Structures are given as C-alpha cells and as structure tokens.
C-alpha cells in the first residue's frame, strides 16, 4: 500500500504560487489582446501588409478631405448655358 502514495509525497513542493492580482490582470489583458489579434487576422497570410495598406488608405482619405474645396459642390463644374 505504501507504493500507491509514494509519488504524492512531494506534491506540495511543485505547486506554483498564484500571482498577485495586478500581475494576473496584466496577463489576462495580454492574452485577450493576443486572441483578438489572432481573430482579426484569421486567414490573412501577411497581416503586416494588410496594416500598411489600411494605413495608406486612411492617409489617402485624410489627404483627400483636406485638399477638397469646402462647399465646392463636389468638384463638378457647371458650364454656361446658351
């Protein structure tokens, strides 16, 4: 019978202490961020290229908004009527 419990003799030494709440919160936040990032880029072979393309598109939209004439009617010219 002593053989059944021989492996449990040092079980208390292998227990990992629970981290403090702040460390635990940080670990959970990092894990959640990692899961969200993985979900966002699921099926994308090159996520960095997607990010670059997205930023470039945002910059182009921002530049377009700043260069368009305010109140210009959408840039359409109306010719003289004869």
C-alpha positions in Angstrom: 0.0 0.0 0.0 2.9 2.3 0.6 3.7 2.2 -3.2 0.4 4.0 -4.1 1.2 7.1 -2.2 4.9 7.3 -2.7 4.6 9.6 -5.8 2.4 12.1 -3.8 5.0 12.7 -1.1 6.5 15.9 -2.7 3.3 17.2 -4.4 3.2 20.3 -2.2 6.7 21.4 -3.5 5.6 21.5 -7.1 2.6 23.9 -6.6 3.1 27.3 -8.4 2.0 30.2 -6.2 -0.9 32.3 -7.5 0.4 35.7 -8.8 -0.8 38.9 -7.3 -4.0 40.5 -8.7 -2.2 43.2 -10.7 0.1 40.6 -12.4 -2.9 38.4 -13.1 -4.9 41.3 -14.6 -2.0 42.2 -16.9 -1.6 38.6 -18.0 -5.3 38.3 -18.8 -5.2 41.6 -20.7 -2.2 40.4 -22.8 -3.9 37.1 -23.5 -7.2 38.8 -24.6 -5.2 41.2 -26.9 -3.4 38.2 -28.4 -6.7 36.4 -29.0 -8.3 39.5 -30.6 -5.3 40.0 -32.9 -5.4 36.3 -34.0 -9.1 36.5 -34.7 -8.7 39.8 -36.7 -6.1 38.3 -38.9 -7.6 34.8 -39.3 -7.0 33.6 -42.8 -4.6 36.5 -43.7 -1.2 35.4 -44.8 0.6 38.7 -44.3 -1.0 40.8 -41.6 1.7 43.4 -41.7 0.9 44.1 -45.4 -2.8 44.5 -44.5 -1.9 47.0 -41.8 0.3 49.0 -44.2 -2.4 49.0 -46.9 -5.0 50.1 -44.3 -2.9 53.0 -43.0 -2.1 54.1 -46.6 -5.8 54.1 -47.4 -6.5 56.2 -44.3 -3.8 58.7 -45.2 -5.2 59.0 -48.7 -8.7 59.6 -47.4 -7.4 62.2 -44.9 -5.4 64.0 -47.6 -8.4 63.9 -49.9 -10.5 65.5 -47.2 -8.0 68.3 -46.6 -7.4 69.1 -50.3 -11.0 69.1 -51.4 -12.6 72.6 -51.7 -15.0 73.3 -48.8 -18.5 73.9 -50.1 -17.4 73.5 -53.7 -20.3 71.3 -54.7 -18.3 68.1 -55.0 -15.9 69.4 -57.6 -18.3 69.4 -60.5 -18.1 72.3 -62.9 -21.3 73.7 -64.4 -20.8 75.2 -67.9 -22.6 78.3 -69.2 -26.0 77.7 -70.6 -26.6 79.2 -74.1 
